[in-house]
Amino acid sequence: MTGRRPTHKRRSAVSSPAAPRRRNYQHIVLGLGGLGSGAAYWLACRAGADVLGIEQFELGHVRGESQDHSRIIRLSYHTPSYVQLAKRAYDSWARLGADAGEQVVLKTGGLDVAPRDAAIDLSTYTGSLTACGVPFEALDAAEIMRRWPQWHLTDEHHGIYQSESGIAMAARANAAHQRMARAHGATLMDRTPVRSIRPVDGEVEVEAGGKRYRCESLVVAAGPWSPVVLKRLGTRIPLEVTQEQVTYFRTAHSAAFAPERFPIWIWMDDPSFYGFPIFGEQAVKAARDAGGPPVTANTRSFDPDPAQERAVKRFLARYLPDAAGPILYTKTCLYTLTPDRDFVIDRLPGHSNILVAIGAGHAFKFASVIGRILSELAIDGSTPSDISPFAITRPILKMKNPPKNYMQ
Ligand SMILES: Cc1cc2nc3c(=O)[nH]c(=O)nc-3n(C[C@H](O)[C@H](O)[C@H](O)COP(=O)(O)OP(=O)(O)OC[C@H]3O[C@@H](n4cnc5c(N)ncnc54)[C@H](O)[C@@H]3O)c2cc1C
């Protein structure tokens, strides 16, 4: 599907939408992908018409990080802070779902599977889940295969099963955030790149579509364009944007891979793979995590890498052979990675009214709660969530050539 640059999207990026007459808002959100749409929604829940969201392309475009049928959501994480954040993520999606009258999360259960000597230490997961009072089951290979005979493992493998894991319905959830932000009074302006950002008299002025807009607080949620936007603000942190891809495989065994029968899964080794039951397409989806080349958001291609497709198919053929059917299509996508793979959710140093959120290639499940946290920081000045691990001033983000660890 994405073998080529989506030219129709590009054309629509240059036609100018009607700009709002109003020029002053309490809050402006730059970027309406997953995180920015979440921020616009949660800000609008409290500040209504005092919220302006600005997106450079059309809403729902496929050039960023957030548009596909599905993203994994899970409580299972390697630190207690992420587990706590994930608990609040489920609550935030549930509130959005109730407000929008629409389901945005589908629970399938989730398996973290690995060789016993894997690169990713499963005990950090079980320890964090235990510390946060989240139930899980530790399973050996025989038990995994008894419950889910789709898996072909050996005695060297083991895993954990957590029943709350599942699918965040990405494209639908983004549209719900946007629709409900508007329903609460926000103005969302698409096809309008923000060209400049300037602190003025304790406020922030942004220029977009040839007009200037002022706000008391600005949320920057620019995804893979973050290096460009941060540079304009005089900030540089060591981010790596990589081109990733997911592949949909047809299967002749569709009943075995239905969401009620087959949990989402992550292979916790290096290389790491992950996958989904049939959802969104008549096909299972599988991918390698963080295996793609460094690119920039403006110069990346939309061409799938056949070597990565083959690697994923080899993995499936070995461990999930009934899923390894013909390829339906491969879709490219970008990660914006910090060296430690932790998010950035913080105020910009020197600009306390500019908030920055960067998703580090695993933030979709948190898109609503990160938006909620940004709204709390903007409106209340603080958040009940522990965001200390996501400080923009943490030592590794001050290093010029930091060591990278994308496997967690
Ligand atoms: C293949 C793949 C699989 C993934 N799987 C998972 C998963 O299973 N679970 C999970 O939790 N996460 C997953 N992620 C990660 C998750 O999708 C991202 O972390 C998240 O979507 C990031 O959202 P974002 O809003 O930061 O970025 P984006 O969605 O890219 O949004 C940024 C937006 O800002 C806009 N913008 C940028 N600059 C400007 C400007 N100057 N003016 C106006 N607008 C601007 C862009 O056009 C864009 O719309 C995956 C990512 C990929 C690529």
The ligand as a Gaussian input file, in Angstrom:
#p B3LYP/6-31G(d) Opt

LIG

0 1
 C        5.247000       1.114000      13.060000
 C        4.928000       1.677000      14.407000
 C        4.385000       0.857000      15.374000
 C        4.110000       1.347000      16.637000
 N        3.538000       0.519000      17.554000
 C        3.159000       1.008000      18.756000
 C        2.440000       0.200000      19.655000
 O        2.129000      -0.968000      19.359000
 N        2.059000       0.736000      20.838000
 C        2.356000       2.021000      21.173000
 O        2.000000       2.446000      22.263000
 N        3.047000       2.833000      20.339000
 C        3.443000       2.346000      19.145000
 N        4.122000       3.142000      18.257000
 C        4.542000       4.475000      18.670000
 C        3.415000       5.484000      18.615000
 O        2.629000       5.263000      17.473000
 C        4.034000       6.890000      18.632000
 O        4.866000       7.033000      19.777000
 C        2.947000       7.966000      18.683000
 O        1.986000       7.724000      17.680000
 C        3.591000       9.327000      18.530000
 O        2.585000      10.304000      18.283000
 P        2.991000      11.832000      18.055000
 O        1.752000      12.603000      18.210000
 O        4.167000      12.154000      18.906000
 O        3.548000      11.888000      16.566000
 P        2.726000      12.085000      15.188000
 O        1.545000      11.209000      15.159000
 O        3.712000      11.965000      14.091000
 O        2.193000      13.562000      15.276000
 C        3.001000      14.697000      15.125000
 C        2.188000      15.675000      14.334000
 O        2.777000      16.955000      14.376000
 C        2.563000      17.558000      13.122000
 N        3.528000      18.658000      12.968000
 C        4.874000      18.562000      13.043000
 N        5.441000      19.754000      12.852000
 C        4.430000      20.641000      12.645000
 C        4.379000      22.026000      12.365000
 N        5.485000      22.785000      12.246000
 N        3.166000      22.610000      12.221000
 C        2.028000      21.894000      12.342000
 N        2.024000      20.555000      12.580000
 C        3.212000      19.938000      12.719000
 C        2.786000      16.422000      12.153000
 O        2.293000      16.675000      10.857000
 C        2.090000      15.285000      12.868000
 O        0.734000      15.180000      12.482000
 C        4.401000       2.694000      16.964000
 C        4.921000       3.532000      15.987000
 C        5.181000       3.041000      14.718000
 C        5.743000       3.968000      13.692000

